[in-house]
Amino acid sequence: MQGIQNLIFELGGVLMNLAVDRTYLAFAEISGRPVSEIQRDAGSLQLFLDFEKGLISAEVFRHQLR
């Protein structure tokens, strides 16, 4: 059985045009927090920066995000 070999996360809008606002809206709906808080926190939390730089694993990121 063949499994997924690679995943590409492209968040900079270089390879494809992503609707980042939809991501913020989805997080707001899931968390029950206002979109403005989600946007503010996503850009300022060290957690996101550490994950983006590969300094923490996906497991650690998800655990801390919860």
FENDALIN-V301109 format. One record per backbone hydrogen bond with DSSP energy under -0.5 kcal/mol. NH is the residue of the N-H (numbers start at 1). CO is the residue of the C=O. If there is no record, write none. Layout:
NH_CO, NH_CO
This chain:
9_7, 10_8, 11_9, 18_16, 20_18, 22_19, 23_19, 24_20, 25_21, 26_22, 27_23, 28_24, 29_25, 30_26, 31_27, 32_28, 33_28, 37_34, 38_34, 39_35, 40_36, 41_37, 42_38, 43_39, 44_40, 44_41, 45_41, 48_45, 49_45, 50_46, 51_47, 52_48, 53_49, 54_51, 55_50, 56_50, 61_57, 62_58, 63_59, 64_60, 65_61, 66_62
